[in-house]
């Protein structure tokens, strides 16, 4: 789980400077606001590659939080949001990574389950591990809504009209909801209790 410094345009071969990054984010922000009649408050970078230029652009566009980074589940982190080093006005809600019951890497991104490469039980195990390691922490369950219907290559998923992926998602959510110490919340509600000293417990 080593750290890698990504540069925007690394894959495409078209690097973006600070001005281009700011312009692209402003355009995307306006598109979301126009389509949904709401100003977006949270952000996840394409391919989860948060660059320093992009972090600073988030501040300029008034974003409250970012969810691009991942961190290894550990008590010293506690599954708590923290301020971005590159942009202190923005909270980072890192996605957790851990090991499953067989010792394989797993994160809270659910797309492998939708494509049939993981079971709902794998995520139930991750939830149990997170509850034991970081009680009271904020555990994200992340997904692409389109992944409930099609795979990454655009082909329809088995089960017809996304039924099987939806059933798997329902299973994960029901497992979480059945735990007495688990409470569902929105990022906005969670961060509403944040103070300059740190996020809510």
KAKA-V983710 format. One line per field, one symbol per residue. phi: phi as a letter, one per 20 degrees, with the letter a starting at -180 (. if undefined). psi: psi as a letter, one per 30 degrees, with the letter a starting at -180 (. if undefined). A space follows every 50 residues. Layout:
phi: ???
psi: ???
This chain:
phi: .feceedfnfefndfdegfffffffffffffffffdlbefdcbcfgllde eggfgfffffemfebcceeccfgbgfemldfbfffebffdfddfeecbce fenefbcefegfffenebdfffffffffffffecgnfddeddbegfffcc efenegffomlmffgffffgffffffffefedcebefgffffefcgfrff e
psi: hlkkjkkkgeefgikkaeeeeeeeeeeeeeeeeeefhkkkflkkkkghjj leeeeeeeeeggkellhflllkkkefeghkllkkefiffkkkikkkkaka fgglkklgkfeeefggflleeefeeeeeeeeeeikfljjkjklkefffel lfgfkklkfkhgeeeeeeeeeeeeeeffkfgkkklleeeeffgklfflll .
